[in-house]
Structure formats: structure tokens, C-alpha cells
Amino acid sequence: AVDDKILSADDFRQSGNKYFVSNDFAAAVDEYSSGIKLDPNNATLLANRAEAYLRLNQFDKALNDVEIVLKNEPDHLKAAFRKGKAL
């Protein structure tokens, strides 16, 4: 059964990306958040969730996510750009 499959952070990233592309940003946030629970410092998931938060005008939450990314990866360009948008 599908329920027996253990989902990875990357599975949640891919699922979140599908929601994002279809402009369902709230569902994308949920998927990215599930992946982040498995891998709390996953820069890709955090940066993707930040962009989804930006699309939902949730700038404080977006800023939180990019700050985590930039703390761990100061040269992460997407996170730096999204920080500027969040501010």
C-alpha cells in the first residue's frame, strides 16, 4: 500500500513544487513544512517555503525561513533575494 511508503524530505519538496506551480501556495507551504519537519535545515525546502509565504503575503514567515537558510549558507542567492522581497 502507498501508506506504507516512508516519504523523504525530497518527496515533500516535489509535492510542494507541484502545488506551487498550480498556484496553490497554501498547500505548497504544508508540503514544504512536512519536509522541513524531517530535515529542519534543508535549505531548498526552507527557501521554497519562503517563496510560497511571499506569494501569500506572509512576509514575517518568509523572513524567518530565509534567515535560517542564510545562517547555515550565507551565500545562498535565492534566500538572499527572498529576504529582500520579504523586507
C-alpha positions in Angstrom: 0.0 0.0 0.0 1.1 3.6 -0.6 0.6 4.4 3.1 3.5 2.1 3.9 6.0 4.1 1.9 8.1 6.4 4.0 8.2 9.8 2.5 11.5 11.7 2.3 12.1 15.4 2.6 12.6 15.4 -1.2 9.2 13.7 -1.8 7.6 16.6 0.1 9.7 19.1 -1.9 8.5 17.6 -5.2 4.9 17.5 -4.0 5.2 21.1 -2.7 6.6 22.2 -6.1 3.6 20.7 -7.9 1.2 22.7 -5.7 3.4 25.8 -6.2 3.3 25.5 -10.0 -0.5 25.2 -9.8 -0.6 28.4 -7.6 -1.9 26.5 -4.6 0.6 28.2 -2.3 -1.0 27.2 1.0 -0.8 23.5 0.0 2.8 24.1 -1.1 3.6 25.5 2.4 2.0 22.5 4.0 4.1 20.1 1.9 7.4 22.0 2.4 6.6 22.2 6.1 6.2 18.4 6.3 9.6 18.0 4.6 11.2 20.6 7.0 10.0 18.5 9.9 12.1 15.6 8.6 15.1 17.8 7.7 14.9 21.1 9.7 17.9 22.8 8.0 17.1 21.8 4.4 18.0 25.0 2.6 15.9 24.1 -0.5 12.8 23.4 1.4 13.1 26.5 3.5 13.8 28.7 0.5 10.9 27.2 -1.4 8.6 27.7 1.6 9.8 31.2 1.9 8.7 31.9 -1.7 5.3 30.3 -1.1 4.9 32.5 2.0 5.8 35.6 -0.1 3.1 34.7 -2.6 0.7 34.5 0.4 1.9 37.9 1.6 3.2 36.3 4.8 6.4 38.3 4.9 7.4 37.6 8.5 7.2 33.8 8.0 9.2 34.1 4.7 11.8 36.2 6.5 12.1 33.6 9.3 12.7 30.8 6.7 15.4 32.7 4.8 17.2 33.8 8.0 17.6 30.1 8.8 19.0 29.3 5.3 21.4 32.3 5.4 22.6 31.4 8.9 23.7 28.0 7.5 24.5 29.0 4.0 25.4 32.7 3.8 26.0 32.6 0.0 22.5 31.1 -0.8 21.5 33.6 -3.5 17.8 32.7 -3.7 17.5 33.1 0.1 19.2 36.4 0.0 16.9 37.6 -2.8 13.8 36.4 -1.0 15.0 38.1 2.2 15.0 41.4 0.2 11.5 40.7 -1.1 10.3 39.8 2.5 11.7 43.0 3.9 
